[in-house]
Amino acid sequence: MPWRMRRKSKRVVEISPDEIFADSSNLPEFDIDQFEGRVERPLSRRSIAGVGIFLVLLCIVYLAQAWRLEIAQGAVFAKRALQNKLDSTILFADRGEILDRNGNVLASNVIATSSDFSARVYADYRGIAHVVGYAKPPAQDTSGTYFRESSVGVDGAEAAFDDLLAGHNGAQLTETDASGKVVSASTIQPAENGQTLTLSIDAPLSQGLYDAIEKQATESKFIGGAGVIMDVHTGEIIASVSWPEFPLNTLAQGSDSRAISTLLTDPRLPFLDRAVDGLYTPGSIVKPIMALGALTEGVVSENTQILSTGSISVPNPYDPAHPSIFKDWRPQGYVDVRHAIAVSSDVYFYEVGGGYGTQKGIDIDNIDKYFRMFGFGAPTGLTGFTESAGTIPTPAWKAVVFPGDPWRIGDTYHTSIGQYGVQVTPLQMARAVATIANNGTLLTPTLLESGPVQGMTLPISAHNFQVVREGMRLCVDDNGTAAAVNVGFVHVAAKTGTAQLGNHNQFMNSWIVGFFPYEHPRYAFAVVLEKGPAGTLYGAPAAMANFLGFMRDSAPQYLTDQ
């Protein structure tokens, strides 16, 4: 009985029929390593219980760690997390270099240890300040945040070509730990530096022109001056100087407030770019253009002679006893158009401008037409530069400026010799003379070396241009008013001019314009000295003569026709 009871207490495991009737003949073919031919048995309760206990313990560990991080030490770890930072840092782009036509570096960059960006530095050539200009660096507020993230061109080529020079800043992600130590840094956008800009100017030549103007202006007590040298075939500006000028590095750094304040209060206006923005009464330098108008309109031929006895007299309808007298600067005798240019006869140009007796004039409408044809009264189109347009007096202009005062013949006479309300810039005059030199192409000036040539052809015959060029050459080599530039090493054609200033004509501006070499013109020039004592007739011609001497010694390549 006990045996039977033990037998009954033994657990019976049921075997399914397919297992009972397994073909025993196949047993040798089973892959025992792959558990073939074996009977599957269910997992024991002990195994399941072990896995469950392990999972419970794992959850307890995770919950304990979460409690420690979030509750027990949560404030400590929160503070540490706030001190771990991921910042975006600016990678500053360098501005592109500025070079002159010969590769001389005019503006470049130096690494500044006290900042995140390179500092802009300028070459110390005199006479380039207004052309090159300067740029403001990136700037921070008191908290160290950049409110200006890029350098910005302020004046000159730096402003005119800012998009090309500035480049594009990049960015870097920097991770720092609680101690401020950089954990990692990766560039997400590299900086793209600005492009190199090559200007058409010759820096040493500009310095020579600037020095010549400064020397003569100082000796003759002029308050300012300007000069432009321009290629008559391409419109490239080889030199454009304005005296006095400002120190580029002082303005770029902006730290010397006393020096900057002195510049701002200087009565000579060093920030005025007299070459492109200075307006001056031209005086007799417009006479070659008046001659072209008279020849083209047919009021004179190249051989027509007009007598200058020293003045002409016009009846005064309001006071017949006191006619209006228009004086020449000296009696000239009979002069044709070439010699009228050479000796600068006022009477000749009074008559061909406004008419007198039997001599017809082209009248004010045509004076306005030809002045505008040569670029007066409008900007020259110099890319990126502000320019003064100037003034051409006309009846319509006078009606606005002097309402109620009608246009008179005397206004036409004075406009014919570049007086009254006529105002031009040195760049406009250099461009007009370049048009005479190149046989009639009014070029758009450019400061880019080897840039595209742009211009328009004027409807004036080549012969008339040649007649006027001959007159300008006589002005130099036939004891004319421009004899100061009659040098032996290059043939120059030129025209001088003076304009009186002040309530009592106690001041004057002195001009000279022209081109060289005469036989095969390459370069036109315009030089003006501003507000010197009355009677200082030859300030600008003397400055130009000194500059030609500088070119002979230091830049002879500009004096040939090659």
TORKOL-414871 format. One record per residue (C-alpha): x negated, y negated, z negated; residue number from 1; residue in one letter. Coordinates in nm, 3 decimals, padded with zeros to 5 digits, always signed. Layout:
<recs>
REC       xx       yy       zz  resi  resn
REC        X        Y        Z   NUM     A
...
</recs>
This chain:
<recs>
REC       xx       yy       zz  resi  resn
REC  +00.000  +00.000  +00.000     1     M
REC  -00.269  -00.244  -00.081     2     P
REC  -00.439  -00.157  +00.243     3     W
REC  -00.124  -00.220  +00.434     4     R
REC  -00.075  -00.547  +00.260     5     M
REC  -00.423  -00.655  +00.358     6     R
REC  -00.356  -00.553  +00.716     7     R
REC  -00.041  -00.759  +00.720     8     K
REC  -00.215  -01.063  +00.578     9     S
REC  -00.468  -01.067  +00.860    10     K
REC  -00.387  -01.338  +01.113    11     R
REC  -00.270  -01.206  +01.448    12     V
REC  -00.392  -01.388  +01.757    13     V
REC  -00.174  -01.343  +02.058    14     E
REC  -00.347  -01.258  +02.388    15     I
REC  -00.169  -01.349  +02.708    16     S
REC  -00.108  -01.079  +02.968    17     P
REC  -00.339  -01.232  +03.231    18     D
REC  -00.623  -01.201  +02.988    19     E
REC  -00.528  -00.841  +02.901    20     I
REC  -00.519  -00.734  +03.260    21     F
REC  -00.831  -00.912  +03.378    22     A
REC  -01.003  -00.704  +03.640    23     D
REC  -01.295  -00.558  +03.456    24     S
REC  -01.461  -00.477  +03.787    25     S
REC  -01.533  -00.848  +03.836    26     N
REC  -01.715  -00.900  +03.511    27     L
REC  -02.065  -00.866  +03.660    28     P
REC  -01.985  -01.152  +03.903    29     E
REC  -01.911  -01.414  +03.632    30     F
REC  -02.158  -01.697  +03.574    31     D
REC  -02.190  -01.668  +03.202    32     I
REC  -02.385  -02.000  +03.179    33     D
REC  -02.079  -02.177  +03.320    34     Q
REC  -01.858  -01.999  +03.070    35     F
REC  -01.690  -01.788  +03.341    36     E
REC  -01.514  -01.478  +03.217    37     G
REC  -01.481  -01.613  +02.864    38     R
REC  -01.158  -01.669  +02.683    39     V
REC  -01.086  -02.033  +02.582    40     E
REC  -01.014  -02.090  +02.217    41     R
REC  -00.852  -02.403  +02.065    42     P
REC  -01.052  -02.652  +01.851    43     L
REC  -01.053  -02.575  +01.485    44     S
REC  -00.885  -02.805  +01.234    45     R
REC  -01.225  -02.858  +01.072    46     R
REC  -01.365  -03.013  +01.393    47     S
REC  -01.071  -03.247  +01.431    48     I
REC  -01.096  -03.352  +01.069    49     A
REC  -01.470  -03.427  +01.109    50     G
REC  -01.415  -03.651  +01.408    51     V
REC  -01.137  -03.836  +01.226    52     G
REC  -01.353  -03.897  +00.921    53     I
REC  -01.633  -04.035  +01.145    54     F
REC  -01.395  -04.278  +01.316    55     L
REC  -01.257  -04.400  +00.983    56     V
REC  -01.609  -04.462  +00.851    57     L
REC  -01.699  -04.652  +01.171    58     L
REC  -01.395  -04.879  +01.135    59     C
REC  -01.485  -04.945  +00.773    60     I
REC  -01.837  -05.051  +00.879    61     V
REC  -01.698  -05.286  +01.148    62     Y
REC  -01.444  -05.439  +00.911    63     L
REC  -01.709  -05.493  +00.647    64     A
REC  -01.937  -05.669  +00.895    65     Q
REC  -01.649  -05.885  +01.019    66     A
REC  -01.563  -05.979  +00.659    67     W
REC  -01.927  -06.073  +00.595    68     R
REC  -01.952  -06.289  +00.913    69     L
REC  -01.612  -06.456  +00.896    70     E
REC  -01.549  -06.489  +00.521    71     I
REC  -01.846  -06.425  +00.297    72     A
REC  -02.101  -06.615  +00.514    73     Q
REC  -01.870  -06.780  +00.768    74     G
REC  -01.967  -07.141  +00.685    75     A
REC  -02.337  -07.062  +00.713    76     V
REC  -02.307  -06.897  +01.050    77     F
REC  -02.069  -07.168  +01.181    78     A
REC  -02.323  -07.436  +01.096    79     K
REC  -02.600  -07.238  +01.264    80     R
REC  -02.385  -07.187  +01.575    81     A
REC  -02.326  -07.560  +01.604    82     L
REC  -02.700  -07.616  +01.593    83     Q
REC  -02.759  -07.381  +01.884    84     N
REC  -02.697  -07.596  +02.192    85     K
REC  -02.679  -07.553  +02.567    86     L
REC  -02.755  -07.886  +02.733    87     D
REC  -02.759  -08.001  +03.095    88     S
REC  -03.073  -08.206  +03.162    89     T
REC  -03.123  -08.441  +03.461    90     I
REC  -03.413  -08.357  +03.690    91     L
REC  -03.498  -08.699  +03.829    92     F
REC  -03.584  -08.730  +04.197    93     A
REC  -03.883  -08.942  +04.297    94     D
REC  -03.817  -09.229  +04.536    95     R
REC  -03.978  -09.193  +04.875    96     G
REC  -04.301  -09.379  +04.938    97     E
REC  -04.302  -09.696  +05.148    98     I
REC  -04.589  -09.733  +05.396    99     L
REC  -04.695  -10.008  +05.635   100     D
REC  -04.748  -09.941  +06.006   101     R
REC  -05.109  -09.833  +05.940   102     N
REC  -05.025  -09.591  +05.661   103     G
REC  -05.116  -09.822  +05.373   104     N
REC  -04.908  -09.729  +05.066   105     V
REC  -04.689  -10.021  +04.960   106     L
REC  -04.463  -09.845  +04.707   107     A
REC  -04.529  -09.515  +04.529   108     S
REC  -04.461  -09.331  +04.202   109     N
REC  -04.669  -09.250  +03.896   110     V
REC  -04.583  -09.008  +03.618   111     I
REC  -04.479  -09.195  +03.305   112     A
REC  -04.544  -09.001  +02.983   113     T
REC  -04.283  -09.199  +02.792   114     S
REC  -03.990  -09.116  +03.020   115     S
REC  -03.828  -08.833  +03.212   116     D
REC  -03.879  -09.000  +03.550   117     F
REC  -04.168  -09.136  +03.754   118     S
REC  -04.235  -09.510  +03.741   119     A
REC  -04.228  -09.714  +04.063   120     R
REC  -04.548  -09.904  +04.139   121     V
REC  -04.629  -10.147  +04.420   122     Y
REC  -04.946  -10.233  +04.606   123     A
REC  -05.099  -10.572  +04.529   124     D
REC  -05.094  -10.711  +04.884   125     Y
REC  -04.987  -11.074  +04.889   126     R
REC  -04.705  -11.163  +05.123   127     G
REC  -04.507  -10.836  +05.108   128     I
REC  -04.277  -10.900  +04.811   129     A
REC  -03.965  -11.008  +04.998   130     H
REC  -04.004  -10.744  +05.269   131     V
REC  -04.070  -10.448  +05.038   132     V
REC  -03.850  -10.559  +04.749   133     G
REC  -03.827  -10.359  +04.427   134     Y
REC  -03.614  -10.093  +04.259   135     A
REC  -03.465  -10.067  +03.911   136     K
REC  -03.545  -09.741  +03.729   137     P
REC  -03.286  -09.516  +03.557   138     P
REC  -03.168  -09.668  +03.228   139     A
REC  -03.042  -09.539  +02.890   140     Q
REC  -02.819  -09.687  +02.624   141     D
REC  -02.917  -09.694  +02.258   142     T
REC  -02.794  -09.338  +02.207   143     S
REC  -03.025  -09.207  +02.478   144     G
REC  -02.748  -09.146  +02.730   145     T
REC  -02.830  -09.247  +03.087   146     Y
REC  -02.580  -09.502  +03.216   147     F
REC  -02.786  -09.539  +03.537   148     R
REC  -02.904  -09.196  +03.640   149     E
REC  -03.090  -09.294  +03.957   150     S
REC  -03.329  -09.567  +04.062   151     S
REC  -03.159  -09.843  +04.261   152     V
REC  -03.314  -10.065  +04.527   153     G
REC  -03.257  -10.431  +04.441   154     V
REC  -03.424  -10.632  +04.717   155     D
REC  -03.604  -10.599  +05.048   156     G
REC  -03.657  -10.260  +05.210   157     A
REC  -03.598  -10.090  +04.873   158     E
REC  -03.237  -10.210  +04.893   159     A
REC  -03.194  -10.198  +05.271   160     A
REC  -03.299  -09.833  +05.293   161     F
REC  -03.195  -09.719  +04.945   162     D
REC  -02.999  -09.417  +05.070   163     D
REC  -03.306  -09.283  +05.247   164     L
REC  -03.552  -09.360  +04.965   165     L
REC  -03.348  -09.260  +04.658   166     A
REC  -03.324  -08.881  +04.702   167     G
REC  -03.088  -08.673  +04.486   168     H
REC  -03.126  -08.577  +04.123   169     N
REC  -03.116  -08.214  +04.013   170     G
REC  -03.001  -08.046  +03.689   171     A
REC  -03.146  -07.799  +03.437   172     Q
REC  -02.966  -07.598  +03.164   173     L
REC  -03.167  -07.587  +02.840   174     T
REC  -03.081  -07.373  +02.535   175     E
REC  -03.220  -07.473  +02.195   176     T
REC  -03.192  -07.292  +01.862   177     D
REC  -03.111  -07.433  +01.521   178     A
REC  -03.471  -07.543  +01.470   179     S
REC  -03.471  -07.738  +01.797   180     G
REC  -03.692  -07.486  +01.971   181     K
REC  -03.620  -07.432  +02.342   182     V
REC  -03.497  -07.079  +02.379   183     V
REC  -03.451  -07.086  +02.757   184     S
REC  -03.440  -07.328  +03.048   185     A
REC  -03.320  -07.266  +03.401   186     S
REC  -03.284  -07.496  +03.698   187     T
REC  -02.935  -07.485  +03.840   188     I
REC  -02.997  -07.756  +04.102   189     Q
REC  -03.346  -07.869  +04.208   190     P
REC  -03.419  -08.240  +04.257   191     A
REC  -03.452  -08.360  +04.614   192     E
REC  -03.710  -08.640  +04.645   193     N
REC  -03.649  -08.938  +04.871   194     G
REC  -03.793  -08.964  +05.221   195     Q
REC  -04.106  -09.158  +05.314   196     T
REC  -04.030  -09.489  +05.487   197     L
REC  -04.276  -09.642  +05.734   198     T
REC  -04.227  -10.014  +05.792   199     L
REC  -04.329  -10.211  +06.099   200     S
REC  -04.524  -10.466  +05.896   201     I
REC  -04.902  -10.478  +05.873   202     D
REC  -04.977  -10.543  +05.504   203     A
REC  -05.330  -10.688  +05.543   204     P
REC  -05.206  -10.909  +05.828   205     L
REC  -04.914  -11.025  +05.613   206     S
REC  -05.159  -11.112  +05.338   207     Q
REC  -05.366  -11.318  +05.582   208     G
REC  -05.058  -11.512  +05.698   209     L
REC  -04.943  -11.566  +05.340   210     Y
REC  -05.284  -11.697  +05.235   211     D
REC  -05.301  -11.935  +05.532   212     A
REC  -04.957  -12.078  +05.449   213     I
REC  -05.032  -12.104  +05.077   214     E
REC  -05.365  -12.280  +05.137   215     K
REC  -05.225  -12.541  +05.376   216     Q
REC  -04.906  -12.594  +05.176   217     A
REC  -05.103  -12.648  +04.857   218     T
REC  -05.349  -12.888  +05.019   219     E
REC  -05.075  -13.088  +05.192   220     S
REC  -04.833  -13.080  +04.895   221     K
REC  -04.550  -12.880  +05.054   222     F
REC  -04.325  -12.697  +04.806   223     I
REC  -04.282  -12.382  +05.012   224     G
REC  -04.337  -12.211  +05.341   225     G
REC  -04.263  -11.907  +05.554   226     A
REC  -04.393  -11.726  +05.859   227     G
REC  -04.282  -11.448  +06.092   228     V
REC  -04.480  -11.248  +06.349   229     I
REC  -04.266  -11.038  +06.587   230     M
REC  -04.341  -10.798  +06.871   231     D
REC  -04.183  -10.954  +07.181   232     V
REC  -04.116  -10.615  +07.345   233     H
REC  -03.980  -10.405  +07.057   234     T
REC  -03.846  -10.652  +06.803   235     G
REC  -04.071  -10.502  +06.533   236     E
REC  -04.157  -10.749  +06.258   237     I
REC  -04.533  -10.734  +06.206   238     I
REC  -04.531  -10.989  +05.922   239     A
REC  -04.259  -11.174  +05.736   240     S
REC  -04.384  -11.382  +05.445   241     V
REC  -04.232  -11.636  +05.212   242     S
REC  -04.436  -11.857  +04.981   243     W
REC  -04.418  -11.862  +04.686   244     P
REC  -04.314  -11.506  +04.610   245     E
REC  -04.266  -11.295  +04.297   246     F
REC  -04.485  -11.013  +04.151   247     P
REC  -04.319  -10.685  +04.242   248     L
REC  -04.445  -10.480  +03.947   249     N
REC  -04.327  -10.740  +03.696   250     T
REC  -03.975  -10.723  +03.838   251     L
REC  -03.977  -10.343  +03.867   252     A
REC  -04.086  -10.293  +03.506   253     Q
REC  -03.856  -10.566  +03.376   254     G
REC  -04.032  -10.578  +03.040   255     S
REC  -04.205  -10.918  +03.061   256     D
REC  -03.907  -11.142  +02.988   257     S
REC  -04.121  -11.456  +02.961   258     R
REC  -04.273  -11.409  +03.308   259     A
REC  -03.932  -11.333  +03.458   260     I
REC  -03.781  -11.641  +03.292   261     S
REC  -04.060  -11.854  +03.438   262     T
REC  -03.987  -11.719  +03.784   263     L
REC  -03.614  -11.784  +03.747   264     L
REC  -03.668  -12.148  +03.651   265     T
REC  -03.942  -12.223  +03.906   266     D
REC  -03.813  -12.519  +04.118   267     P
REC  -03.998  -12.377  +04.420   268     R
REC  -03.747  -12.088  +04.427   269     L
REC  -03.981  -11.786  +04.456   270     P
REC  -03.684  -11.549  +04.489   271     F
REC  -03.564  -11.722  +04.808   272     L
REC  -03.677  -11.527  +05.113   273     D
REC  -03.743  -11.833  +05.326   274     R
REC  -03.824  -11.622  +05.633   275     A
REC  -03.471  -11.481  +05.672   276     V
REC  -03.257  -11.683  +05.431   277     D
REC  -03.420  -12.026  +05.436   278     G
REC  -03.236  -12.285  +05.645   279     L
REC  -03.434  -12.569  +05.800   280     Y
REC  -03.372  -12.847  +06.047   281     T
REC  -03.583  -12.735  +06.344   282     P
REC  -03.666  -13.064  +06.512   283     G
REC  -03.853  -13.043  +06.841   284     S
REC  -03.907  -12.665  +06.841   285     I
REC  -03.565  -12.634  +07.010   286     V
REC  -03.683  -12.833  +07.314   287     K
REC  -03.793  -12.525  +07.516   288     P
REC  -03.437  -12.391  +07.481   289     I
REC  -03.293  -12.727  +07.581   290     M
REC  -03.522  -12.722  +07.885   291     A
REC  -03.391  -12.377  +07.985   292     L
REC  -03.034  -12.502  +07.952   293     G
REC  -03.105  -12.810  +08.165   294     A
REC  -03.280  -12.607  +08.436   295     L
REC  -03.011  -12.339  +08.441   296     T
REC  -02.723  -12.589  +08.451   297     E
REC  -02.899  -12.779  +08.730   298     G
REC  -02.905  -13.123  +08.569   299     V
REC  -03.282  -13.134  +08.645   300     V
REC  -03.525  -12.936  +08.854   301     S
REC  -03.874  -12.841  +08.744   302     E
REC  -04.005  -13.152  +08.925   303     N
REC  -03.746  -13.409  +08.806   304     T
REC  -03.919  -13.692  +08.623   305     Q
REC  -03.762  -13.908  +08.354   306     I
REC  -03.916  -14.230  +08.226   307     L
REC  -03.974  -14.279  +07.855   308     S
REC  -04.060  -14.636  +07.762   309     T
REC  -04.030  -14.550  +07.396   310     G
REC  -03.652  -14.562  +07.354   311     S
REC  -03.312  -14.578  +07.519   312     I
REC  -03.034  -14.822  +07.432   313     S
REC  -02.663  -14.733  +07.427   314     V
REC  -02.394  -15.005  +07.412   315     P
REC  -02.207  -15.020  +07.085   316     N
REC  -01.834  -15.070  +07.158   317     P
REC  -01.774  -15.175  +06.799   318     Y
REC  -02.056  -15.430  +06.793   319     D
REC  -02.172  -15.526  +07.146   320     P
REC  -02.442  -15.752  +07.007   321     A
REC  -02.612  -15.461  +06.839   322     H
REC  -02.652  -15.162  +07.075   323     P
REC  -02.756  -14.823  +06.938   324     S
REC  -03.127  -14.758  +06.988   325     I
REC  -03.259  -14.402  +07.016   326     F
REC  -03.634  -14.396  +06.985   327     K
REC  -03.899  -14.168  +07.124   328     D
REC  -04.186  -14.095  +06.888   329     W
REC  -04.409  -14.281  +07.135   330     R
REC  -04.378  -14.410  +07.495   331     P
REC  -04.442  -14.117  +07.729   332     Q
REC  -04.412  -14.266  +08.078   333     G
REC  -04.272  -14.042  +08.350   334     Y
REC  -04.258  -13.676  +08.250   335     V
REC  -04.123  -13.363  +08.414   336     D
REC  -03.988  -13.070  +08.217   337     V
REC  -04.327  -12.905  +08.159   338     R
REC  -04.488  -13.221  +08.031   339     H
REC  -04.175  -13.319  +07.836   340     A
REC  -04.228  -12.998  +07.638   341     I
REC  -04.602  -13.058  +07.608   342     A
REC  -04.576  -13.414  +07.475   343     V
REC  -04.240  -13.352  +07.302   344     S
REC  -04.062  -13.643  +07.469   345     S
REC  -03.745  -13.730  +07.276   346     D
REC  -03.612  -13.956  +07.553   347     V
REC  -03.636  -13.679  +07.812   348     Y
REC  -03.427  -13.444  +07.597   349     F
REC  -03.180  -13.716  +07.494   350     Y
REC  -03.102  -13.764  +07.861   351     E
REC  -03.086  -13.399  +07.970   352     V
REC  -02.878  -13.323  +07.659   353     G
REC  -02.625  -13.605  +07.653   354     G
REC  -02.688  -13.790  +07.979   355     G
REC  -02.800  -14.149  +08.030   356     Y
REC  -02.739  -14.385  +08.321   357     G
REC  -02.749  -14.180  +08.639   358     T
REC  -02.909  -13.882  +08.467   359     Q
REC  -02.653  -13.616  +08.384   360     K
REC  -02.673  -13.412  +08.064   361     G
REC  -02.551  -13.064  +07.983   362     I
REC  -02.334  -13.209  +07.700   363     D
REC  -02.259  -13.068  +07.358   364     I
REC  -02.053  -12.768  +07.472   365     D
REC  -02.343  -12.634  +07.675   366     N
REC  -02.593  -12.719  +07.402   367     I
REC  -02.381  -12.504  +07.171   368     D
REC  -02.368  -12.229  +07.438   369     K
REC  -02.743  -12.210  +07.490   370     Y
REC  -02.827  -12.236  +07.122   371     F
REC  -02.593  -11.944  +07.054   372     R
REC  -02.733  -11.757  +07.354   373     M
REC  -03.073  -11.763  +07.182   374     F
REC  -02.932  -11.645  +06.851   375     G
REC  -02.869  -11.964  +06.655   376     F
REC  -02.563  -11.988  +06.433   377     G
REC  -02.549  -11.614  +06.358   378     A
REC  -02.750  -11.349  +06.168   379     P
REC  -03.016  -11.175  +06.375   380     T
REC  -02.896  -10.828  +06.277   381     G
REC  -03.191  -10.730  +06.059   382     L
REC  -03.066  -10.408  +05.897   383     T
REC  -02.991  -10.428  +05.527   384     G
REC  -03.098  -10.790  +05.473   385     F
REC  -02.877  -11.085  +05.387   386     T
REC  -02.935  -11.363  +05.637   387     E
REC  -02.826  -11.723  +05.662   388     S
REC  -02.643  -11.787  +05.989   389     A
REC  -02.747  -12.150  +06.029   390     G
REC  -02.554  -12.435  +06.187   391     T
REC  -02.497  -12.573  +06.536   392     I
REC  -02.326  -12.915  +06.521   393     P
REC  -02.022  -12.951  +06.746   394     T
REC  -01.719  -13.180  +06.749   395     P
REC  -01.518  -12.905  +06.578   396     A
REC  -01.788  -12.868  +06.310   397     W
REC  -01.796  -13.245  +06.253   398     K
REC  -01.419  -13.265  +06.219   399     A
REC  -01.444  -13.029  +05.922   400     V
REC  -01.761  -13.165  +05.763   401     V
REC  -01.697  -13.535  +05.831   402     F
REC  -01.319  -13.567  +05.874   403     P
REC  -01.208  -13.885  +06.043   404     G
REC  -01.548  -13.955  +06.198   405     D
REC  -01.534  -13.887  +06.574   406     P
REC  -01.812  -13.722  +06.771   407     W
REC  -02.040  -13.978  +06.932   408     R
REC  -02.304  -13.969  +07.206   409     I
REC  -02.567  -14.023  +06.939   410     G
REC  -02.465  -13.696  +06.775   411     D
REC  -02.533  -13.518  +07.105   412     T
REC  -02.869  -13.691  +07.140   413     Y
REC  -02.981  -13.595  +06.791   414     H
REC  -02.862  -13.236  +06.836   415     T
REC  -03.061  -13.220  +07.163   416     S
REC  -03.387  -13.269  +06.973   417     I
REC  -03.300  -13.032  +06.687   418     G
REC  -03.190  -13.294  +06.438   419     Q
REC  -02.855  -13.398  +06.288   420     Y
REC  -02.685  -13.084  +06.147   421     G
REC  -02.888  -12.819  +06.327   422     V
REC  -03.021  -12.553  +06.088   423     Q
REC  -03.212  -12.235  +06.168   424     V
REC  -03.420  -11.970  +05.991   425     T
REC  -03.782  -11.884  +06.075   426     P
REC  -03.671  -11.536  +06.185   427     L
REC  -03.416  -11.688  +06.427   428     Q
REC  -03.689  -11.908  +06.575   429     M
REC  -03.938  -11.620  +06.613   430     A
REC  -03.665  -11.418  +06.786   431     R
REC  -03.577  -11.707  +07.020   432     A
REC  -03.941  -11.760  +07.116   433     V
REC  -03.985  -11.385  +07.170   434     A
REC  -03.696  -11.411  +07.420   435     T
REC  -03.883  -11.683  +07.610   436     I
REC  -04.203  -11.477  +07.602   437     A
REC  -04.046  -11.152  +07.727   438     N
REC  -03.853  -11.313  +08.012   439     N
REC  -03.506  -11.315  +07.865   440     G
REC  -03.436  -11.017  +07.636   441     T
REC  -03.284  -11.124  +07.305   442     L
REC  -03.406  -10.849  +07.072   443     L
REC  -03.261  -10.729  +06.744   444     T
REC  -03.541  -10.757  +06.486   445     P
REC  -03.637  -10.441  +06.297   446     T
REC  -03.855  -10.353  +06.001   447     L
REC  -03.885  -09.988  +06.106   448     L
REC  -04.205  -09.883  +06.275   449     E
REC  -04.133  -09.734  +06.621   450     S
REC  -03.760  -09.780  +06.569   451     G
REC  -03.512  -09.795  +06.856   452     P
REC  -03.534  -10.110  +07.073   453     V
REC  -03.209  -10.303  +07.084   454     Q
REC  -03.138  -10.622  +07.273   455     G
REC  -02.947  -10.799  +07.548   456     M
REC  -03.059  -10.973  +07.867   457     T
REC  -02.978  -11.343  +07.899   458     L
REC  -02.841  -11.484  +08.229   459     P
REC  -03.140  -11.711  +08.295   460     I
REC  -03.379  -11.676  +08.589   461     S
REC  -03.732  -11.546  +08.542   462     A
REC  -03.863  -11.856  +08.718   463     H
REC  -03.705  -12.088  +08.464   464     N
REC  -03.860  -11.888  +08.184   465     F
REC  -04.198  -11.918  +08.353   466     Q
REC  -04.161  -12.297  +08.384   467     V
REC  -04.089  -12.326  +08.011   468     V
REC  -04.377  -12.096  +07.919   469     R
REC  -04.608  -12.318  +08.124   470     E
REC  -04.481  -12.620  +07.934   471     G
REC  -04.553  -12.447  +07.602   472     M
REC  -04.904  -12.363  +07.718   473     R
REC  -04.960  -12.729  +07.814   474     L
REC  -04.849  -12.819  +07.463   475     C
REC  -05.163  -12.637  +07.341   476     V
REC  -05.436  -12.697  +07.600   477     D
REC  -05.344  -13.035  +07.758   478     D
REC  -05.384  -13.250  +07.449   479     N
REC  -05.025  -13.170  +07.354   480     G
REC  -04.872  -13.166  +07.008   481     T
REC  -04.988  -12.807  +06.937   482     A
REC  -05.357  -12.870  +07.012   483     A
REC  -05.446  -12.738  +06.664   484     A
REC  -05.401  -12.382  +06.791   485     V
REC  -05.614  -12.436  +07.100   486     N
REC  -05.870  -12.178  +06.991   487     V
REC  -06.128  -12.027  +07.220   488     G
REC  -06.070  -11.659  +07.149   489     F
REC  -05.703  -11.627  +07.255   490     V
REC  -05.469  -11.834  +07.472   491     H
REC  -05.164  -11.947  +07.276   492     V
REC  -04.843  -12.110  +07.399   493     A
REC  -04.662  -12.310  +07.133   494     A
REC  -04.428  -12.591  +07.034   495     K
REC  -04.438  -12.803  +06.720   496     T
REC  -04.157  -12.975  +06.537   497     G
REC  -04.097  -13.205  +06.241   498     T
REC  -03.781  -13.292  +06.054   499     A
REC  -03.745  -13.581  +05.812   500     Q
REC  -03.582  -13.526  +05.473   501     L
REC  -03.466  -13.734  +05.179   502     G
REC  -03.256  -14.049  +05.143   503     N
REC  -03.545  -14.260  +05.266   504     H
REC  -03.707  -14.000  +05.493   505     N
REC  -03.980  -13.964  +05.234   506     Q
REC  -04.025  -13.590  +05.297   507     F
REC  -04.060  -13.371  +05.603   508     M
REC  -04.068  -13.011  +05.720   509     N
REC  -04.344  -12.907  +05.958   510     S
REC  -04.294  -12.636  +06.222   511     W
REC  -04.488  -12.447  +06.485   512     I
REC  -04.353  -12.168  +06.705   513     V
REC  -04.512  -11.985  +06.996   514     G
REC  -04.654  -11.663  +07.135   515     F
REC  -04.985  -11.501  +07.234   516     F
REC  -05.170  -11.397  +07.442   517     P
REC  -05.025  -11.640  +07.694   518     Y
REC  -05.108  -11.431  +08.004   519     E
REC  -04.942  -11.113  +07.873   520     H
REC  -04.733  -11.202  +07.567   521     P
REC  -04.727  -10.951  +07.281   522     R
REC  -04.636  -11.142  +06.968   523     Y
REC  -04.412  -11.438  +06.890   524     A
REC  -04.452  -11.644  +06.576   525     F
REC  -04.274  -11.908  +06.370   526     A
REC  -04.426  -12.094  +06.075   527     V
REC  -04.259  -12.363  +05.864   528     V
REC  -04.390  -12.564  +05.570   529     L
REC  -04.115  -12.707  +05.354   530     E
REC  -04.070  -13.056  +05.208   531     K
REC  -04.410  -13.219  +05.228   532     G
REC  -04.487  -13.591  +05.215   533     P
REC  -04.368  -13.795  +05.516   534     A
REC  -04.634  -13.821  +05.783   535     G
REC  -04.777  -13.473  +05.725   536     T
REC  -04.718  -13.382  +06.088   537     L
REC  -04.962  -13.100  +06.137   538     Y
REC  -04.920  -12.884  +05.826   539     G
REC  -04.774  -12.582  +06.004   540     A
REC  -05.006  -12.604  +06.309   541     P
REC  -05.307  -12.615  +06.075   542     A
REC  -05.179  -12.312  +05.883   543     A
REC  -05.131  -12.121  +06.209   544     M
REC  -05.480  -12.218  +06.328   545     A
REC  -05.626  -12.081  +06.004   546     N
REC  -05.428  -11.762  +06.048   547     F
REC  -05.555  -11.715  +06.404   548     L
REC  -05.907  -11.744  +06.264   549     G
REC  -05.824  -11.473  +06.012   550     F
REC  -05.697  -11.249  +06.293   551     M
REC  -06.015  -11.302  +06.494   552     R
REC  -06.224  -11.186  +06.198   553     D
REC  -06.000  -10.919  +06.043   554     S
REC  -05.738  -10.807  +06.296   555     A
REC  -05.869  -10.870  +06.651   556     P
REC  -05.651  -10.591  +06.792   557     Q
REC  -05.353  -10.827  +06.778   558     Y
REC  -05.519  -11.087  +06.999   559     L
REC  -05.545  -10.871  +07.311   560     T
REC  -05.278  -10.772  +07.559   561     D
REC  -05.346  -10.399  +07.518   562     Q
</recs>
